[in-house]
Amino acid sequence: MRRPERTGRLVLSGVLTGRQAAATVRAILGAQRPDGAIPWFRGHHLDPWDHTEAAMALDAAGEHEAAARAYDWLARHQNEDGSWYAAYADGDAAEVTDRGRETNFCAYPAVGVWHHYLATGDERFLDRMWPMVRAAVTFVLGLQQPGGQIGWKREPDGTPCTDALLTGSASVHHALRCALALAGQRREPQPDWELAVGALRHAVRSHPELFLDKDRYSMDWYYPVLGGVLTGAEARSRIAQDWDRFVVPGLGVRCVVPNPWVTGGESAELALALWAAGEPDRAATVLRSIQHLRDPASGLYWTGYVYADDAVWPEELTTWTAGALLLAVAALGGDEATRAVFGGADLPRGLDPECCTQGV
């Protein structure tokens, strides 16, 4: 029996037809293992962040059972300290290939869990996932520094790396707000989280000196917008500031300057950031510009393209690139759960440090 297509909000002129969207969703489902894990592609590794991104795309496509299996995989493989390892081999044994534990990777499942709850209203799922999210946030905040920034990982032996990444901290800011939304739904206030997210937002907004210098990377440019630290006019101003530096008209977004390399994941994320900043037309233009990365045979997208050499590189079709694109299209197409998660208007803000010091 032919399965019904549930991709009506994944159609965007010049980006995806209904048939193309359905093919992309089927490709992600085809890469998902029976145990729920979603590797980059079959035979490659899985990391918790990209696994979650692909699961969110499945929810945006109405594939809620498959998405739930992905979150159950995370719950089964969470470490006792609330973390996940940075990489797991593709295989039923879930062999660990990188025992580092990155804070950004460990925070992001909170975004996916909130997205799934908004998409399904499944209270039993929320009950099942809440201990996982709470433990993950505890691990992440264990690496928050006095300035509010988040140290980026623990080494395999447990040694904390207190250096902070702007992209990672901005993403953690988004995840903490989603975790606070989950706590609110559970009626379990988390005042320490509220203080932490406010301090983190202040660090990202006002103290660039607290972060490693990764200015060459486009993610450091748009992630304060995508992570909800900057909104409205401030967000649009930041995007305008480096637009010509990172955007290659008709091809997409550079991953890192000055390299002549555009990447699908960064381009789709920029589109999401543009949508959140109130520029949907520009977002759609960016998404149209990367359709040269689509592989018609599989429905997936090449990771990147070196335009100086007219060469696809690396030669890999990744679930997370497809997932990021589907989420951007879902936001533009009006998917309520995706809009709520990335628009952020109704996500808790936490407490601003300025208010606390003024006794407000």
C-alpha positions as a Markdown table, in Angstrom:
| # | Residue | x | y | z |
|---|---|---|---|---|
| 1 | Met | 0.0 | 0.0 | 0.0 |
| 2 | Arg | 1.4 | 3.4 | -1.0 |
| 3 | Arg | 2.1 | 5.6 | 2.0 |
| 4 | Pro | 0.4 | 9.0 | 1.9 |
| 5 | Glu | 2.7 | 12.0 | 1.3 |
| 6 | Arg | 2.7 | 14.5 | 4.2 |
| 7 | Thr | 5.0 | 17.2 | 2.8 |
| 8 | Gly | 2.5 | 19.9 | 1.9 |
| 9 | Arg | 4.4 | 22.6 | 3.9 |
| 10 | Leu | 7.7 | 21.5 | 2.3 |
| 11 | Val | 6.9 | 23.0 | -1.1 |
| 12 | Leu | 8.6 | 26.2 | -2.1 |
| 13 | Ser | 8.8 | 27.6 | -5.6 |
| 14 | Gly | 12.3 | 27.1 | -7.1 |
| 15 | Val | 13.4 | 25.0 | -4.2 |
| 16 | Leu | 11.2 | 21.9 | -3.7 |
| 17 | Thr | 8.1 | 20.5 | -5.4 |
| 18 | Gly | 5.9 | 18.1 | -3.5 |
| 19 | Arg | 7.5 | 15.2 | -5.3 |
| 20 | Gln | 11.1 | 16.4 | -4.5 |
| 21 | Ala | 10.3 | 17.1 | -0.9 |
| 22 | Ala | 8.8 | 13.6 | -0.5 |
| 23 | Ala | 12.0 | 12.1 | -2.1 |
| 24 | Thr | 14.2 | 14.0 | 0.3 |
| 25 | Val | 12.2 | 12.8 | 3.3 |
| 26 | Arg | 12.3 | 9.2 | 2.0 |
| 27 | Ala | 16.1 | 9.5 | 1.7 |
| 28 | Ile | 16.5 | 10.5 | 5.3 |
| 29 | Leu | 14.1 | 7.7 | 6.4 |
| 30 | Gly | 16.2 | 5.3 | 4.3 |
| 31 | Ala | 19.4 | 6.4 | 6.1 |
| 32 | Gln | 17.8 | 5.9 | 9.5 |
| 33 | Arg | 18.7 | 2.6 | 11.2 |
| 34 | Pro | 16.1 | 0.3 | 12.7 |
| 35 | Asp | 17.3 | 1.4 | 16.2 |
| 36 | Gly | 16.4 | 5.0 | 15.4 |
| 37 | Ala | 19.9 | 6.4 | 14.8 |
| 38 | Ile | 20.4 | 8.8 | 11.8 |
| 39 | Pro | 24.0 | 8.8 | 10.6 |
| 40 | Trp | 25.4 | 11.4 | 8.2 |
| 41 | Phe | 24.9 | 8.7 | 5.6 |
| 42 | Arg | 25.0 | 4.9 | 5.8 |
| 43 | Gly | 28.5 | 3.8 | 6.6 |
| 44 | His | 29.5 | 7.1 | 8.2 |
| 45 | His | 29.3 | 8.3 | 11.8 |
| 46 | Leu | 26.5 | 9.8 | 13.8 |
| 47 | Asp | 26.8 | 12.9 | 16.0 |
| 48 | Pro | 24.0 | 14.0 | 18.4 |
| 49 | Trp | 23.6 | 17.5 | 16.9 |
| 50 | Asp | 23.2 | 16.4 | 13.3 |
| 51 | His | 21.1 | 13.4 | 14.3 |
| 52 | Thr | 18.7 | 15.8 | 16.0 |
| 53 | Glu | 18.6 | 18.1 | 13.0 |
| 54 | Ala | 17.6 | 15.2 | 10.8 |
| 55 | Ala | 14.9 | 14.1 | 13.3 |
| 56 | Met | 13.4 | 17.6 | 13.4 |
| 57 | Ala | 13.2 | 17.5 | 9.6 |
| 58 | Leu | 11.2 | 14.2 | 9.8 |
| 59 | Asp | 8.8 | 15.9 | 12.3 |
| 60 | Ala | 8.4 | 18.8 | 9.9 |
| 61 | Ala | 7.5 | 16.2 | 7.2 |
| 62 | Gly | 4.9 | 14.5 | 9.5 |
| 63 | Glu | 7.1 | 11.5 | 10.1 |
| 64 | His | 6.5 | 11.6 | 13.8 |
| 65 | Glu | 7.1 | 7.9 | 14.6 |
| 66 | Ala | 10.5 | 7.9 | 12.9 |
| 67 | Ala | 11.4 | 11.2 | 14.8 |
| 68 | Ala | 10.4 | 9.7 | 18.1 |
| 69 | Arg | 12.6 | 6.7 | 17.4 |
| 70 | Ala | 15.5 | 9.1 | 16.9 |
| 71 | Tyr | 14.9 | 10.7 | 20.3 |
| 72 | Asp | 14.6 | 7.3 | 22.0 |
| 73 | Trp | 18.0 | 6.4 | 20.5 |
| 74 | Leu | 19.4 | 9.5 | 22.3 |
| 75 | Ala | 17.8 | 8.5 | 25.6 |
| 76 | Arg | 19.2 | 5.0 | 25.4 |
| 77 | His | 22.7 | 6.2 | 24.6 |
| 78 | Gln | 23.0 | 9.1 | 27.0 |
| 79 | Asn | 26.0 | 8.9 | 29.4 |
| 80 | Glu | 25.5 | 9.0 | 33.2 |
| 81 | Asp | 26.7 | 12.6 | 33.4 |
| 82 | Gly | 24.0 | 13.7 | 30.9 |
| 83 | Ser | 26.3 | 14.0 | 27.9 |
| 84 | Trp | 26.7 | 12.1 | 24.6 |
| 85 | Tyr | 29.9 | 11.4 | 22.9 |
| 86 | Ala | 30.9 | 13.4 | 19.8 |
| 87 | Ala | 30.7 | 10.6 | 17.3 |
| 88 | Tyr | 29.3 | 7.0 | 17.0 |
| 89 | Ala | 30.0 | 4.6 | 14.2 |
| 90 | Asp | 27.2 | 3.6 | 11.9 |
| 91 | Gly | 26.3 | 0.1 | 13.2 |
| 92 | Asp | 24.0 | -1.6 | 15.6 |
| 93 | Ala | 26.6 | -1.7 | 18.3 |
| 94 | Ala | 26.8 | 2.2 | 18.3 |
| 95 | Glu | 30.6 | 2.0 | 18.7 |
| 96 | Val | 32.0 | 5.3 | 20.0 |
| 97 | Thr | 34.6 | 6.8 | 17.6 |
| 98 | Asp | 35.1 | 10.1 | 19.4 |
| 99 | Arg | 34.9 | 10.2 | 23.2 |
| 100 | Gly | 35.0 | 14.0 | 23.5 |
| 101 | Arg | 31.7 | 15.4 | 24.8 |
| 102 | Glu | 30.8 | 18.7 | 23.2 |
| 103 | Thr | 28.4 | 21.1 | 25.0 |
| 104 | Asn | 26.7 | 22.2 | 21.8 |
| 105 | Phe | 26.1 | 18.6 | 20.7 |
| 106 | Cys | 24.7 | 17.8 | 24.2 |
| 107 | Ala | 22.4 | 20.8 | 24.4 |
| 108 | Tyr | 20.7 | 20.6 | 21.0 |
| 109 | Pro | 18.5 | 17.6 | 21.7 |
| 110 | Ala | 16.4 | 19.9 | 23.8 |
| 111 | Val | 15.5 | 21.9 | 20.7 |
| 112 | Gly | 14.4 | 18.7 | 19.0 |
| 113 | Val | 12.4 | 17.4 | 21.9 |
| 114 | Trp | 10.5 | 20.7 | 22.2 |
| 115 | His | 10.0 | 20.7 | 18.4 |
| 116 | His | 8.6 | 17.2 | 18.5 |
| 117 | Tyr | 6.3 | 18.0 | 21.4 |
| 118 | Leu | 4.9 | 21.1 | 19.6 |
| 119 | Ala | 4.4 | 19.0 | 16.4 |
| 120 | Thr | 2.6 | 16.2 | 18.2 |
| 121 | Gly | 1.3 | 17.3 | 21.6 |
| 122 | Asp | 2.5 | 14.0 | 22.9 |
| 123 | Glu | 2.6 | 14.3 | 26.7 |
| 124 | Arg | 3.9 | 10.8 | 27.2 |
| 125 | Phe | 6.8 | 11.6 | 24.9 |
| 126 | Leu | 7.5 | 14.6 | 27.0 |
| 127 | Asp | 7.4 | 12.6 | 30.2 |
| 128 | Arg | 9.8 | 10.1 | 28.7 |
| 129 | Met | 12.3 | 12.7 | 27.4 |
| 130 | Trp | 12.3 | 15.2 | 30.3 |
| 131 | Pro | 14.9 | 13.4 | 32.4 |
| 132 | Met | 17.1 | 13.2 | 29.4 |
| 133 | Val | 16.9 | 16.9 | 28.7 |
| 134 | Arg | 17.3 | 17.8 | 32.4 |
| 135 | Ala | 20.5 | 15.7 | 32.6 |
| 136 | Ala | 21.9 | 17.1 | 29.4 |
| 137 | Val | 21.4 | 20.7 | 30.6 |
| 138 | Thr | 23.1 | 19.9 | 33.8 |
| 139 | Phe | 26.1 | 18.6 | 31.9 |
| 140 | Val | 26.2 | 21.7 | 29.6 |
| 141 | Leu | 25.9 | 24.2 | 32.4 |
| 142 | Gly | 28.7 | 22.5 | 34.3 |
| 143 | Leu | 30.9 | 24.1 | 31.6 |
| 144 | Gln | 29.5 | 27.6 | 31.8 |
| 145 | Gln | 32.2 | 30.1 | 32.6 |
| 146 | Pro | 32.1 | 33.2 | 34.9 |
| 147 | Gly | 31.5 | 35.5 | 31.9 |
| 148 | Gly | 28.4 | 33.5 | 30.9 |
| 149 | Gln | 30.0 | 31.7 | 27.9 |
| 150 | Ile | 30.0 | 27.9 | 27.6 |
| 151 | Gly | 33.2 | 26.0 | 27.5 |
| 152 | Trp | 33.1 | 23.9 | 24.3 |
| 153 | Lys | 33.7 | 20.3 | 25.5 |
| 154 | Arg | 35.2 | 17.8 | 27.9 |
| 155 | Glu | 38.1 | 15.7 | 26.7 |
| 156 | Pro | 37.7 | 11.9 | 26.8 |
| 157 | Asp | 39.5 | 11.9 | 30.2 |
| 158 | Gly | 37.0 | 14.4 | 31.6 |
| 159 | Thr | 39.3 | 17.5 | 31.4 |
| 160 | Pro | 37.2 | 20.6 | 30.7 |
| 161 | Cys | 38.0 | 22.7 | 27.7 |
| 162 | Thr | 37.0 | 26.1 | 29.0 |
| 163 | Asp | 37.6 | 28.0 | 25.7 |
| 164 | Ala | 34.3 | 29.0 | 24.2 |
| 165 | Leu | 33.0 | 29.1 | 20.6 |
| 166 | Leu | 30.6 | 31.8 | 19.6 |
| 167 | Thr | 28.6 | 29.5 | 17.3 |
| 168 | Gly | 28.4 | 26.8 | 19.9 |
| 169 | Ser | 27.4 | 29.2 | 22.7 |
| 170 | Ala | 24.7 | 30.9 | 20.5 |
| 171 | Ser | 23.3 | 27.4 | 19.7 |
| 172 | Val | 23.4 | 26.5 | 23.4 |
| 173 | His | 21.4 | 29.7 | 24.1 |
| 174 | His | 18.7 | 28.5 | 21.7 |
| 175 | Ala | 18.7 | 25.0 | 23.3 |
| 176 | Leu | 18.4 | 26.4 | 26.9 |
| 177 | Arg | 15.4 | 28.5 | 25.9 |
| 178 | Cys | 13.8 | 25.3 | 24.5 |
| 179 | Ala | 14.7 | 23.5 | 27.7 |
| 180 | Leu | 13.1 | 26.2 | 29.7 |
| 181 | Ala | 9.9 | 25.9 | 27.6 |
| 182 | Leu | 9.9 | 22.1 | 28.3 |
| 183 | Ala | 10.3 | 22.9 | 32.0 |
| 184 | Gly | 7.4 | 25.3 | 31.9 |
| 185 | Gln | 5.2 | 22.7 | 30.2 |
| 186 | Arg | 6.2 | 20.3 | 33.0 |
| 187 | Arg | 5.5 | 23.0 | 35.6 |
| 188 | Glu | 9.0 | 22.4 | 37.0 |
| 189 | Pro | 10.6 | 25.9 | 37.3 |
| 190 | Gln | 14.4 | 26.0 | 36.7 |
| 191 | Pro | 15.6 | 29.4 | 38.1 |
| 192 | Asp | 19.2 | 28.4 | 37.7 |
| 193 | Trp | 18.6 | 27.8 | 33.9 |
| 194 | Glu | 17.0 | 31.2 | 33.7 |
| 195 | Leu | 20.0 | 32.9 | 35.1 |
| 196 | Ala | 22.3 | 30.8 | 32.9 |
| 197 | Val | 20.6 | 31.7 | 29.7 |
| 198 | Gly | 20.5 | 35.4 | 30.5 |
| 199 | Ala | 24.3 | 35.4 | 31.3 |
| 200 | Leu | 25.0 | 33.5 | 28.1 |
| 201 | Arg | 23.0 | 35.9 | 26.0 |
| 202 | His | 24.8 | 38.9 | 27.5 |
| 203 | Ala | 28.2 | 37.2 | 26.7 |
| 204 | Val | 27.2 | 36.6 | 23.1 |
| 205 | Arg | 25.8 | 40.0 | 22.6 |
| 206 | Ser | 28.3 | 42.2 | 24.4 |
| 207 | His | 31.6 | 40.3 | 24.9 |
| 208 | Pro | 33.2 | 38.9 | 21.8 |
| 209 | Glu | 36.5 | 38.8 | 23.6 |
| 210 | Leu | 35.2 | 35.8 | 25.6 |
| 211 | Phe | 35.2 | 33.6 | 22.5 |
| 212 | Leu | 37.9 | 32.1 | 20.3 |
| 213 | Asp | 38.4 | 34.1 | 17.1 |
| 214 | Lys | 36.6 | 32.2 | 14.4 |
| 215 | Asp | 35.6 | 35.3 | 12.4 |
| 216 | Arg | 36.5 | 33.6 | 9.2 |
| 217 | Tyr | 33.6 | 31.1 | 9.6 |
| 218 | Ser | 30.2 | 32.1 | 8.4 |
| 219 | Met | 28.5 | 30.3 | 11.3 |
| 220 | Asp | 30.0 | 32.9 | 13.7 |
| 221 | Trp | 28.4 | 35.6 | 11.6 |
| 222 | Tyr | 24.8 | 34.3 | 11.5 |
| 223 | Tyr | 24.5 | 32.1 | 14.6 |
| 224 | Pro | 23.8 | 34.9 | 17.1 |
| 225 | Val | 20.7 | 35.5 | 14.9 |
| 226 | Leu | 19.8 | 31.8 | 14.4 |
| 227 | Gly | 20.3 | 31.2 | 18.1 |
| 228 | Gly | 17.9 | 34.0 | 19.0 |
| 229 | Val | 20.4 | 36.2 | 20.7 |
| 230 | Leu | 19.9 | 39.0 | 18.2 |
| 231 | Thr | 16.4 | 39.7 | 16.8 |
| 232 | Gly | 14.6 | 42.3 | 14.7 |
| 233 | Ala | 16.7 | 45.3 | 13.6 |
| 234 | Glu | 19.8 | 44.1 | 15.4 |
| 235 | Ala | 19.6 | 40.8 | 13.6 |
| 236 | Arg | 19.2 | 42.4 | 10.2 |
| 237 | Ser | 22.1 | 44.8 | 10.9 |
| 238 | Arg | 24.4 | 41.9 | 11.8 |
| 239 | Ile | 23.5 | 40.0 | 8.6 |
| 240 | Ala | 23.9 | 43.0 | 6.4 |
| 241 | Gln | 27.4 | 43.7 | 7.9 |
| 242 | Asp | 29.1 | 40.6 | 6.4 |
| 243 | Trp | 26.7 | 39.7 | 3.6 |
| 244 | Asp | 29.1 | 40.4 | 0.8 |
| 245 | Arg | 31.9 | 38.6 | 2.6 |
| 246 | Phe | 30.1 | 35.3 | 2.9 |
| 247 | Val | 27.3 | 35.1 | 0.3 |
| 248 | Val | 28.2 | 34.1 | -3.2 |
| 249 | Pro | 25.2 | 35.1 | -5.4 |
| 250 | Gly | 23.7 | 32.2 | -7.2 |
| 251 | Leu | 25.8 | 29.6 | -5.4 |
| 252 | Gly | 25.2 | 29.9 | -1.6 |
| 253 | Val | 27.1 | 30.7 | 1.5 |
| 254 | Arg | 30.8 | 30.2 | 2.1 |
| 255 | Cys | 31.7 | 28.0 | 5.0 |
| 256 | Val | 34.9 | 29.9 | 5.6 |
| 257 | Val | 36.6 | 32.9 | 3.9 |
| 258 | Pro | 38.6 | 33.2 | 1.7 |
| 259 | Asn | 38.0 | 29.6 | 0.6 |
| 260 | Pro | 35.9 | 29.4 | -2.7 |
| 261 | Trp | 33.7 | 26.8 | -1.1 |
| 262 | Val | 29.9 | 27.1 | -0.5 |
| 263 | Thr | 28.1 | 24.6 | 1.7 |
| 264 | Gly | 24.5 | 23.5 | 1.8 |
| 265 | Gly | 24.2 | 23.3 | 5.6 |
| 266 | Glu | 25.4 | 26.8 | 6.2 |
| 267 | Ser | 23.3 | 28.2 | 3.4 |
| 268 | Ala | 20.1 | 26.6 | 4.8 |
| 269 | Glu | 20.9 | 27.8 | 8.3 |
| 270 | Leu | 21.4 | 31.3 | 7.0 |
| 271 | Ala | 18.0 | 31.1 | 5.3 |
| 272 | Leu | 16.5 | 30.1 | 8.6 |
| 273 | Ala | 18.2 | 33.0 | 10.3 |
| 274 | Leu | 16.9 | 35.4 | 7.6 |
| 275 | Trp | 13.4 | 34.1 | 8.1 |
| 276 | Ala | 13.7 | 34.6 | 11.8 |
| 277 | Ala | 15.0 | 38.2 | 11.2 |
| 278 | Gly | 11.9 | 39.0 | 9.1 |
| 279 | Glu | 13.5 | 38.6 | 5.6 |
| 280 | Pro | 11.6 | 35.6 | 4.1 |
| 281 | Asp | 12.2 | 36.7 | 0.5 |
| 282 | Arg | 16.0 | 36.8 | 1.0 |
| 283 | Ala | 15.7 | 33.4 | 2.7 |
| 284 | Ala | 14.0 | 31.9 | -0.2 |
| 285 | Thr | 16.6 | 33.4 | -2.6 |
| 286 | Val | 19.4 | 31.7 | -0.6 |
| 287 | Leu | 17.6 | 28.4 | -0.7 |
| 288 | Arg | 17.1 | 28.6 | -4.5 |
| 289 | Ser | 20.8 | 29.4 | -4.9 |
| 290 | Ile | 21.8 | 26.0 | -3.6 |
| 291 | Gln | 19.7 | 23.7 | -5.7 |
| 292 | His | 22.8 | 22.9 | -7.7 |
| 293 | Leu | 23.8 | 20.8 | -4.7 |
| 294 | Arg | 20.7 | 18.6 | -5.0 |
| 295 | Asp | 21.3 | 15.0 | -6.2 |
| 296 | Pro | 18.2 | 14.1 | -8.2 |
| 297 | Ala | 18.8 | 10.4 | -7.9 |
| 298 | Ser | 18.7 | 10.3 | -4.1 |
| 299 | Gly | 16.9 | 13.5 | -3.1 |
| 300 | Leu | 19.7 | 14.4 | -0.8 |
| 301 | Tyr | 22.2 | 17.3 | -1.1 |
| 302 | Trp | 25.9 | 17.4 | -1.5 |
| 303 | Thr | 27.7 | 18.9 | 1.5 |
| 304 | Gly | 29.5 | 21.5 | -0.5 |
| 305 | Tyr | 30.9 | 22.9 | -3.8 |
| 306 | Val | 34.3 | 24.3 | -4.7 |
| 307 | Tyr | 33.3 | 26.8 | -7.3 |
| 308 | Ala | 36.9 | 27.7 | -8.3 |
| 309 | Asp | 37.4 | 24.1 | -9.4 |
| 310 | Asp | 33.8 | 23.4 | -10.4 |
| 311 | Ala | 33.9 | 20.4 | -8.1 |
| 312 | Val | 31.6 | 18.9 | -5.5 |
| 313 | Trp | 33.5 | 18.5 | -2.3 |
| 314 | Pro | 33.4 | 16.5 | -0.1 |
| 315 | Glu | 31.7 | 13.8 | -2.2 |
| 316 | Glu | 29.0 | 13.0 | 0.4 |
| 317 | Leu | 25.3 | 13.3 | 0.6 |
| 318 | Thr | 24.4 | 14.1 | 4.2 |
| 319 | Thr | 21.1 | 13.7 | 6.1 |
| 320 | Trp | 21.8 | 16.8 | 8.1 |
| 321 | Thr | 22.3 | 19.0 | 5.0 |
| 322 | Ala | 18.9 | 17.8 | 3.8 |
| 323 | Gly | 17.5 | 18.3 | 7.2 |
| 324 | Ala | 18.6 | 21.9 | 7.5 |
| 325 | Leu | 17.1 | 22.7 | 4.1 |
| 326 | Leu | 13.7 | 21.0 | 5.0 |
| 327 | Leu | 13.5 | 23.0 | 8.2 |
| 328 | Ala | 14.2 | 26.2 | 6.4 |
| 329 | Val | 11.5 | 25.4 | 3.9 |
| 330 | Ala | 9.1 | 24.4 | 6.7 |
| 331 | Ala | 9.6 | 27.7 | 8.4 |
| 332 | Leu | 8.9 | 29.6 | 5.2 |
| 333 | Gly | 5.9 | 27.3 | 4.4 |
| 334 | Gly | 4.2 | 28.0 | 7.7 |
| 335 | Asp | 4.9 | 24.8 | 9.7 |
| 336 | Glu | 3.8 | 25.9 | 13.2 |
| 337 | Ala | 6.2 | 23.8 | 15.3 |
| 338 | Thr | 9.2 | 24.8 | 13.2 |
| 339 | Arg | 8.2 | 28.5 | 13.3 |
| 340 | Ala | 7.8 | 28.4 | 17.1 |
| 341 | Val | 11.1 | 26.8 | 17.7 |
| 342 | Phe | 13.2 | 29.0 | 15.3 |
| 343 | Gly | 11.1 | 32.2 | 15.5 |
| 344 | Gly | 11.5 | 32.2 | 19.2 |
| 345 | Ala | 8.9 | 34.8 | 20.1 |
| 346 | Asp | 7.2 | 32.5 | 22.6 |
| 347 | Leu | 10.4 | 30.9 | 24.0 |
| 348 | Pro | 11.4 | 31.9 | 27.6 |
| 349 | Arg | 14.1 | 34.5 | 27.6 |
| 350 | Gly | 15.6 | 33.7 | 31.0 |
| 351 | Leu | 16.8 | 36.6 | 33.3 |
| 352 | Asp | 18.9 | 39.4 | 32.0 |
| 353 | Pro | 22.0 | 40.1 | 34.1 |
| 354 | Glu | 21.3 | 43.8 | 34.0 |
| 355 | Cys | 17.9 | 43.3 | 35.7 |
| 356 | Cys | 19.5 | 41.2 | 38.4 |
| 357 | Thr | 22.2 | 43.7 | 39.2 |
| 358 | Gln | 19.6 | 46.5 | 39.4 |
| 359 | Gly | 17.4 | 44.5 | 41.8 |
| 360 | Val | 14.5 | 44.3 | 39.3 |
